[in-house]
Amino acid sequence: MLIAIMADSYEMVKEHEKVEALHERAKMIADMELLHPGWHRFSTYMHVCEAADEDSGLEPEWAGVAGRVKVLLTESTQQLQMRMDKQQQDIAATASDVAALRSAMESQQQNAAELVSELAALKGLLEQLVASIPSS
């Protein structure tokens, strides 16, 4: 556990290394100007500090490796859920198509049964016609 915490801390420091270096440089300049105010009459440099809000596009607060894994896992879960929803819609559409095909097939079977009964009736009529013809 201690190794994981140390690795996480090291990664946080490495990610914020540039910002921290600039912050330390700014602190050194401010300290030097406070210690030796008479070195210059007019400021050669202008130092500006601005407050950064959450919408500034800066990196979010450090969450560590575990936090990044959680974010990636959440994104993957959302993508998987979207894919599953799409597949469920496809399955529902396929089930609807199968139901329509079954209905059409039943209709065709009824038509075939009617044709068979009509053919049987025609056969009966033909047999009666043949039977009524006098033999020579």
Residue frames as a rotation matrix with the C-alpha (Angstrom) as fourth column:
MET 1
0.573 0.820 0.000 0.00
0.820 -0.573 0.000 0.00
0.000 0.000 -1.000 0.00
LEU 2
0.436 -0.497 -0.750 2.84
0.165 -0.775 0.610 2.36
-0.885 -0.389 -0.256 0.86
ILE 3
-0.637 -0.691 0.340 4.48
0.430 0.047 0.901 1.70
-0.639 0.721 0.268 -2.49
ALA 4
-0.125 0.689 0.714 1.25
0.973 -0.057 0.225 2.55
0.196 0.722 -0.663 -4.30
ILE 5
0.789 0.403 -0.463 0.88
0.531 -0.827 0.184 5.79
-0.308 -0.391 -0.867 -2.35
MET 6
0.014 -0.879 -0.476 4.49
0.101 -0.472 0.876 6.75
-0.995 -0.060 0.082 -3.08
ALA 7
-0.665 -0.224 0.713 4.11
0.686 0.195 0.701 5.94
-0.296 0.955 0.024 -6.79
ASP 8
0.331 0.877 0.349 0.93
0.928 -0.370 0.049 8.00
0.172 0.307 -0.936 -6.91
SER 9
0.692 -0.143 -0.708 2.65
0.270 -0.859 0.436 10.94
-0.670 -0.493 -0.555 -5.21
TYR 10
-0.411 -0.912 0.007 5.60
0.268 -0.114 0.957 10.70
-0.871 0.395 0.291 -7.60
GLU 11
-0.419 0.325 0.848 3.28
0.907 0.103 0.409 10.74
0.045 0.940 -0.338 -10.62
MET 12
0.697 0.700 -0.156 1.46
0.713 -0.699 0.047 13.79
-0.076 -0.144 -0.987 -9.25
VAL 13
0.335 -0.661 -0.671 4.72
0.087 -0.687 0.721 15.66
-0.938 -0.300 -0.173 -8.78
LYS 14
-0.642 -0.614 0.459 5.91
0.477 0.149 0.866 14.74
-0.601 0.775 0.197 -12.29
GLU 15
-0.032 0.713 0.700 2.66
0.986 -0.093 0.139 15.94
0.164 0.695 -0.700 -13.85
HIS 16
0.903 0.426 -0.044 2.76
0.424 -0.874 0.239 19.28
0.063 -0.235 -0.970 -12.01
GLU 17
0.129 -0.969 -0.211 6.52
0.911 0.031 0.412 19.73
-0.393 -0.246 0.886 -12.33
LYS 18
-0.457 -0.328 0.827 6.43
0.744 -0.650 0.154 22.63
0.487 0.686 0.541 -14.82
VAL 19
0.456 0.715 0.530 3.75
0.216 -0.667 0.713 24.55
0.863 -0.211 -0.459 -12.93
GLU 20
0.853 -0.170 -0.493 5.59
0.505 0.030 0.863 24.08
-0.132 -0.985 0.112 -9.65
ALA 21
-0.180 -0.977 0.110 8.88
0.970 -0.158 0.187 25.26
-0.166 0.140 0.976 -11.21
LEU 22
-0.300 0.147 0.943 7.21
0.452 -0.848 0.276 28.44
0.840 0.509 0.187 -12.49
HIS 23
0.780 0.624 0.041 5.59
0.216 -0.330 0.919 28.97
0.587 -0.708 -0.393 -9.11
GLU 24
0.534 -0.667 -0.520 8.93
0.768 0.124 0.628 28.65
-0.354 -0.735 0.578 -7.32
ARG 25
-0.450 -0.697 0.558 10.58
0.865 -0.495 0.079 31.04
0.221 0.518 0.826 -9.79
ALA 26
0.124 0.591 0.797 7.84
0.243 -0.797 0.553 33.60
0.962 0.125 -0.243 -9.20
LYS 27
0.916 0.188 -0.355 8.26
0.371 -0.060 0.927 33.24
0.153 -0.980 -0.125 -5.45
MET 28
0.061 -0.972 -0.227 12.04
0.950 -0.013 0.311 33.78
-0.305 -0.234 0.923 -5.76
ILE 29
-0.446 -0.189 0.875 11.54
0.613 -0.776 0.145 36.93
0.652 0.601 0.463 -7.84
ALA 30
0.544 0.724 0.423 8.99
0.119 -0.566 0.816 38.28
0.831 -0.394 -0.394 -5.38
ASP 31
0.769 -0.327 -0.550 11.35
0.620 0.169 0.766 37.49
-0.158 -0.930 0.332 -2.43
MET 32
-0.284 -0.941 0.182 14.29
0.958 -0.269 0.102 39.22
-0.048 0.203 0.978 -4.14
GLU 33
-0.224 0.271 0.936 12.21
0.357 -0.871 0.338 42.31
0.907 0.410 0.099 -4.87
LEU 34
0.837 0.547 0.016 11.08
0.155 -0.266 0.951 42.44
0.525 -0.794 -0.307 -1.23
LEU 35
0.539 -0.706 -0.460 14.63
0.785 0.222 0.579 41.95
-0.307 -0.673 0.673 0.11
HIS 36
-0.577 -0.801 -0.155 16.23
0.628 -0.558 0.543 44.54
-0.522 0.216 0.825 -2.19
PRO 37
0.467 0.881 0.074 13.64
0.737 -0.341 -0.584 47.18
-0.489 0.327 -0.808 -3.03
GLY 38
0.543 -0.268 -0.795 16.24
-0.247 -0.957 0.154 49.77
-0.803 0.112 -0.586 -4.02
TRP 39
-0.316 -0.723 0.614 17.90
0.421 0.472 0.774 47.76
-0.850 0.503 0.155 -6.77
HIS 40
-0.709 0.129 0.693 15.68
0.661 -0.218 0.718 49.38
0.244 0.967 0.070 -9.33
ARG 41
-0.847 0.443 -0.295 13.44
-0.257 -0.825 -0.503 52.35
-0.466 -0.350 0.813 -9.55
PHE 42
0.063 0.862 -0.504 11.16
-0.984 -0.032 -0.178 51.07
-0.170 0.506 0.845 -12.23
SER 43
0.205 0.089 0.975 10.14
-0.226 0.973 -0.042 47.51
-0.952 -0.212 0.219 -12.63
THR 44
-0.691 -0.494 -0.528 11.74
-0.652 0.109 0.751 45.81
-0.313 0.863 -0.397 -15.61
TYR 45
-0.871 0.393 -0.293 9.22
0.190 0.821 0.538 43.04
0.453 0.413 -0.790 -15.50
MET 46
-0.288 0.851 0.438 5.54
-0.932 -0.354 0.075 42.98
0.219 -0.387 0.896 -14.80
HIS 47
-0.990 0.006 -0.140 4.32
0.045 0.961 -0.272 40.05
0.133 -0.276 -0.952 -12.79
VAL 48
-0.299 0.953 0.045 0.67
-0.896 -0.297 0.331 39.21
0.329 0.059 0.942 -13.19
CYS 49
-0.980 0.138 0.144 -1.28
0.065 0.904 -0.423 36.64
-0.188 -0.405 -0.894 -11.25
GLU 50
-0.404 0.896 -0.183 -4.72
-0.792 -0.242 0.560 35.64
0.457 0.371 0.808 -12.39
ALA 51
-0.345 0.410 0.844 -7.28
-0.562 0.630 -0.536 33.48
-0.752 -0.659 0.013 -10.69
ALA 52
-0.837 0.068 -0.542 -8.17
-0.433 0.523 0.734 30.43
0.333 0.850 -0.409 -12.70
ASP 53
-0.004 0.895 0.445 -11.71
-0.928 0.163 -0.336 29.21
-0.373 -0.414 0.830 -12.60
GLU 54
-0.109 0.003 0.994 -12.82
-0.090 0.996 -0.013 25.67
-0.990 -0.091 -0.108 -13.31
ASP 55
0.793 0.494 0.357 -13.70
0.311 0.176 -0.934 26.49
-0.524 0.852 -0.014 -16.91
SER 56
0.486 -0.653 -0.581 -10.21
-0.672 -0.704 0.229 27.72
-0.559 0.279 -0.781 -17.75
GLY 57
0.805 -0.153 -0.573 -9.21
-0.385 0.601 -0.701 24.42
0.452 0.785 0.425 -19.32
LEU 58
-0.218 -0.895 0.390 -6.63
-0.942 0.089 -0.323 23.65
0.255 -0.438 -0.862 -16.66
GLU 59
-0.571 -0.069 -0.818 -6.10
-0.037 0.998 -0.058 20.11
0.820 -0.003 -0.572 -15.53
PRO 60
0.589 0.795 0.145 -8.60
-0.251 0.010 0.968 18.92
0.768 -0.607 0.205 -12.94
GLU 61
0.368 -0.429 0.825 -7.50
-0.927 -0.099 0.362 18.27
-0.073 -0.898 -0.434 -9.42
TRP 62
-0.537 -0.703 -0.467 -5.05
-0.725 0.668 -0.171 15.41
0.432 0.246 -0.868 -9.16
ALA 63
0.567 0.783 0.255 -6.85
-0.821 0.511 0.255 12.14
0.070 -0.354 0.933 -8.73
GLY 64
-0.218 -0.751 0.624 -3.87
-0.690 0.570 0.445 9.81
-0.690 -0.334 -0.642 -9.07
VAL 65
-0.898 -0.195 -0.394 -3.62
-0.422 0.638 0.644 6.63
0.126 0.745 -0.655 -11.04
ALA 66
-0.747 0.664 0.030 -6.64
0.579 0.673 -0.460 5.13
-0.326 -0.326 -0.887 -9.32
GLY 67
-0.076 0.728 -0.681 -8.66
-0.019 -0.684 -0.729 8.24
-0.997 -0.043 0.066 -10.14
ARG 68
-0.411 -0.146 -0.900 -7.63
-0.859 -0.268 0.436 8.09
-0.305 0.952 -0.015 -13.79
VAL 69
-0.992 0.071 -0.101 -8.54
0.039 0.956 0.292 4.39
0.117 0.286 -0.951 -13.89
LYS 70
-0.432 0.889 -0.152 -11.95
0.513 0.103 -0.852 5.24
-0.742 -0.446 -0.500 -12.41
VAL 71
-0.054 0.380 -0.923 -12.51
-0.549 -0.784 -0.290 7.91
-0.834 0.492 0.251 -15.07
LEU 72
-0.681 -0.266 -0.682 -11.51
-0.729 0.329 0.600 5.53
0.065 0.906 -0.418 -17.86
LEU 73
-0.930 0.366 0.030 -13.65
0.351 0.911 -0.218 2.78
-0.107 -0.192 -0.975 -16.38
THR 74
-0.201 0.886 -0.419 -16.64
0.176 -0.388 -0.905 5.13
-0.964 -0.255 -0.078 -16.19
GLU 75
-0.175 0.078 -0.981 -16.16
-0.850 -0.515 0.111 6.21
-0.496 0.854 0.157 -19.81
SER 76
-0.900 -0.203 -0.385 -15.85
-0.381 0.796 0.470 2.58
0.211 0.569 -0.794 -20.93
THR 77
-0.730 0.682 0.041 -18.94
0.473 0.548 -0.690 1.63
-0.493 -0.484 -0.722 -18.96
GLN 78
-0.032 0.727 -0.686 -20.92
-0.270 -0.667 -0.694 4.44
-0.962 0.163 0.218 -20.58
GLN 79
-0.412 -0.186 -0.892 -19.76
-0.906 -0.023 0.423 3.41
-0.100 0.982 -0.159 -24.06
LEU 80
-0.993 0.035 -0.109 -20.64
0.027 0.997 0.075 -0.21
0.111 0.072 -0.991 -23.33
GLN 81
-0.449 0.884 -0.130 -24.08
0.340 0.035 -0.940 0.82
-0.826 -0.466 -0.316 -22.03
MET 82
-0.038 0.400 -0.916 -24.71
-0.717 -0.650 -0.254 2.81
-0.696 0.647 0.311 -25.22
ARG 83
-0.699 -0.277 -0.659 -23.70
-0.679 0.544 0.493 -0.18
0.222 0.792 -0.568 -27.34
MET 84
-0.918 0.394 0.041 -25.94
0.339 0.836 -0.431 -2.48
-0.204 -0.381 -0.902 -25.30
ASP 85
-0.183 0.881 -0.437 -28.87
-0.067 -0.454 -0.888 -0.07
-0.981 -0.133 0.142 -25.70
LYS 86
-0.214 0.033 -0.976 -28.30
-0.941 -0.274 0.197 0.00
-0.261 0.961 0.089 -29.47
GLN 87
-0.921 -0.166 -0.353 -28.18
-0.270 0.924 0.271 -3.80
0.281 0.345 -0.896 -29.59
GLN 88
-0.676 0.736 0.026 -31.40
0.374 0.374 -0.849 -4.03
-0.634 -0.564 -0.528 -27.57
GLN 89
0.005 0.657 -0.754 -33.06
-0.559 -0.623 -0.547 -1.69
-0.829 0.424 0.365 -30.06
ASP 90
-0.492 -0.261 -0.831 -31.78
-0.859 0.302 0.414 -3.86
0.143 0.917 -0.372 -32.91
ILE 91
-0.989 0.146 -0.009 -33.11
0.143 0.958 -0.248 -6.98
-0.028 -0.246 -0.969 -31.17
ALA 92
-0.322 0.925 -0.204 -36.51
0.102 -0.180 -0.978 -5.33
-0.941 -0.336 -0.036 -30.69
ALA 93
-0.027 0.271 -0.962 -36.59
-0.888 -0.449 -0.102 -4.35
-0.459 0.852 0.253 -34.37
THR 94
-0.787 -0.315 -0.530 -35.63
-0.538 0.771 0.340 -7.89
0.301 0.553 -0.777 -35.38
ALA 95
-0.833 0.540 0.124 -38.35
0.316 0.646 -0.695 -9.35
-0.455 -0.540 -0.709 -33.14
SER 96
-0.029 0.831 -0.556 -40.86
-0.355 -0.528 -0.771 -7.03
-0.935 0.175 0.310 -34.79
ASP 97
-0.258 -0.148 -0.955 -39.69
-0.966 0.021 0.258 -8.18
-0.018 0.989 -0.148 -38.22
VAL 98
-0.986 -0.111 -0.123 -39.97
-0.109 0.994 -0.019 -11.83
0.125 -0.005 -0.992 -37.18
ALA 99
-0.488 0.872 0.019 -43.53
0.196 0.131 -0.972 -11.25
-0.850 -0.471 -0.235 -35.93
ALA 100
0.093 0.503 -0.859 -44.45
-0.759 -0.523 -0.388 -9.63
-0.644 0.688 0.333 -39.26
LEU 101
-0.581 -0.382 -0.718 -42.93
-0.773 0.534 0.341 -12.56
0.253 0.754 -0.606 -41.15
ARG 102
-0.944 0.281 0.175 -44.84
0.162 0.853 -0.496 -15.07
-0.288 -0.440 -0.851 -39.02
SER 103
-0.121 0.949 -0.290 -48.07
-0.151 -0.306 -0.940 -13.23
-0.981 -0.070 0.181 -39.71
ALA 104
0.014 0.062 -0.998 -47.35
-0.974 -0.226 -0.027 -13.23
-0.227 0.972 0.057 -43.45
MET 105
-0.867 -0.386 -0.316 -46.45
-0.447 0.883 0.146 -16.93
0.222 0.268 -0.938 -43.32
GLU 106
-0.681 0.691 0.240 -49.70
0.213 0.501 -0.839 -17.80
-0.700 -0.521 -0.489 -41.52
SER 107
0.149 0.731 -0.666 -51.60
-0.560 -0.492 -0.666 -15.85
-0.815 0.472 0.337 -44.16
GLN 108
-0.306 -0.351 -0.885 -49.80
-0.940 0.256 0.224 -17.80
0.147 0.901 -0.409 -46.90
GLN 109
-0.993 -0.043 0.109 -50.58
-0.070 0.964 -0.255 -21.08
-0.094 -0.261 -0.961 -45.13
GLN 110
-0.247 0.969 0.002 -54.27
0.005 0.003 -1.000 -20.14
-0.969 -0.247 -0.005 -45.00
ASN 111
0.176 0.253 -0.951 -54.19
-0.896 -0.360 -0.262 -19.28
-0.408 0.898 0.164 -48.71
ALA 112
-0.704 -0.495 -0.509 -52.52
-0.661 0.718 0.217 -22.62
0.258 0.490 -0.833 -49.46
ALA 113
-0.835 0.455 0.310 -55.14
0.145 0.725 -0.674 -24.48
-0.531 -0.517 -0.671 -47.39
GLU 114
0.118 0.903 -0.413 -57.92
-0.358 -0.349 -0.866 -22.70
-0.926 0.250 0.282 -49.30
LEU 115
-0.079 -0.226 -0.971 -56.28
-0.997 0.003 0.080 -23.63
-0.016 0.974 -0.226 -52.60
VAL 116
-0.962 -0.273 -0.019 -56.01
-0.272 0.961 -0.049 -27.28
0.032 -0.042 -0.999 -51.53
SER 117
-0.458 0.861 0.223 -59.70
0.175 0.333 -0.926 -27.36
-0.872 -0.385 -0.303 -50.62
GLU 118
0.274 0.537 -0.798 -60.61
-0.689 -0.470 -0.552 -25.71
-0.671 0.701 0.241 -53.93
LEU 119
-0.482 -0.519 -0.706 -58.47
-0.858 0.444 0.259 -28.25
0.179 0.730 -0.659 -55.81
ALA 120
-0.930 0.199 0.307 -60.18
0.052 0.902 -0.428 -31.08
-0.363 -0.382 -0.850 -53.93
ALA 121
0.009 0.987 -0.162 -63.56
-0.104 -0.160 -0.982 -29.64
-0.995 0.026 0.101 -54.93
LEU 122
0.141 -0.026 -0.990 -62.42
-0.955 -0.267 -0.129 -29.37
-0.261 0.963 -0.062 -58.57
LYS 123
-0.853 -0.494 -0.167 -61.15
-0.517 0.841 0.159 -32.93
0.062 0.222 -0.973 -58.47
GLY 124
-0.604 0.711 0.360 -64.53
0.181 0.562 -0.807 -34.08
-0.777 -0.422 -0.468 -57.17
LEU 125
0.309 0.734 -0.605 -66.31
-0.463 -0.439 -0.770 -32.19
-0.831 0.517 0.204 -59.95
LEU 126
-0.217 -0.479 -0.850 -63.97
-0.976 0.128 0.177 -33.64
0.024 0.868 -0.496 -62.58
GLU 127
-0.964 -0.111 0.241 -64.56
-0.148 0.979 -0.138 -37.15
-0.221 -0.169 -0.961 -61.25
GLN 128
-0.143 0.983 0.114 -68.34
0.109 0.130 -0.986 -36.59
-0.984 -0.129 -0.126 -61.46
LEU 129
0.301 0.219 -0.928 -67.94
-0.802 -0.468 -0.371 -35.25
-0.515 0.856 0.035 -65.00
VAL 130
-0.648 -0.594 -0.477 -65.88
-0.751 0.602 0.271 -38.23
0.126 0.534 -0.836 -66.04
ALA 131
-0.847 0.361 0.390 -68.38
0.114 0.841 -0.529 -40.59
-0.519 -0.404 -0.754 -64.42
SER 132
0.091 0.969 -0.231 -71.29
-0.112 -0.220 -0.969 -38.94
-0.989 0.114 0.089 -66.24
ILE 133
-0.200 -0.207 -0.958 -69.73
-0.961 -0.151 0.233 -39.39
-0.193 0.967 -0.169 -69.69
PRO 134
0.795 0.532 0.292 -71.25
-0.465 0.843 -0.272 -42.51
-0.391 0.081 0.917 -71.33
SER 135
-0.253 -0.884 0.392 -68.79
-0.341 0.461 0.819 -45.24
-0.905 0.074 -0.418 -72.09
SER 136
0.266 0.379 -0.887 -68.60
-0.951 -0.050 -0.307 -46.27
-0.161 0.924 0.346 -75.67
